[in-house]
């Protein structure tokens, strides 16, 4: 029996956030929690709250307000639009359009790796989403399978909660790396101030590895294991179809300037960058059936609040668990010292 898409609320969860009535919980991560809510007109939205420890950092609320303002200018068809936010609330929050679709993480875990045409279709949509994000001066900083929702008309890149205004990246790096190690660019893991649109391209390449093979390009039992491999080894492309190797390897180049731009990725994908239309056949039947479950509306939990520990949501995956431990990943990678730098100079790149 599939787990409910929307988790029941606990007795300590809020009943309302701003003007929105909270229905259930969609997930939680290092930055905060995400709830499914209903507006006064009945529209479903996703409301993300920011952890109190972050909200209390000096200057955080002002940065949050700037980032939400920038995210509100993102108008791409492959991103979930920002509807409203409040940087001055006890817990700052941002509401975005609710996308009734499974994450890529859930889709692959439930249905297996995607065929080559589907991965190209996914890559085109994500590249266009990143182009929209980067065009307003934002860097997403946490592109990964659980932040890509797969809808019938194209992927939706979500979670601007860790997005940063590009020219303000230095001001937001006081707590170390933001992102998820298994999908993080090497320069981002070393020093968050070096994060750029090219870092998002690396993360997109890593996400495509997962889509095509069912595993990330860097694996390990701990965050440190992953960071060491990221600094010293080429990516694990086992199981990658030959037709996708050139595209993925280019995105995973170790030197940021050697990676393709969003526009170059779209140009290389040709017809896959065009709207798929309702009758496209890129996704396998099993994936379309799973998507249909979500399209029929969220499976709401019983209208009760329960006690006890939180259970993992449907989208919980290896990258989500590791992602919660990344506040200190810069410090851990720095412990590798000059060894990581020497390896980088000796390496021909991750591709």
NORQUI-V189659 format. One line per field, one symbol per residue. psi: psi as a letter, one per 20 degrees, with the letter a starting at -180 (. if undefined). burial: 1 if it has 9 or more other ideal C-beta (glycine too) atoms within 8 Angstrom, else 0. A space follows every 50 residues. Layout:
# NORQUI-V189659
psi: ???
burial: ???
This chain:
# NORQUI-V189659
psi: pqqpgpqqqrhiqqhqocjpppgaphaqahhbqpqprprhjjppqpppqp qhhghippighgggggghgghiipjqikqpqpgqroiirgoqqpprppom qqqhggghhhirqqrghhggggggghhhghggghijjqpgilprhijopo rhjrqoprnjhjqqpgijhhijjhjbpqapgijqqghhhgohiiprhhhh gghgghhhgghhhjqripqrhrgggghghhhiqrqokpipqhiigggghg hjqhpgiiqqrghhgghhichiiqphqhjqkgqrhhghgghhhhhjqpoq rqmqpqrrqqqprhjprghgghhijjhjhghghhiibighhghghhqiri .
burial: 00011111110010001101011111101011011111100001111111 10011010011011111101100101011101001010101111110111 11111111001011011111111111111111110101111111111111 11011111111111110110011001111111111111110101111111 11111111111110111111001011111110001110010001101111 11110100100100110010011001000001110111011011100100 10000000000011101011111011001101100100110011001011 1
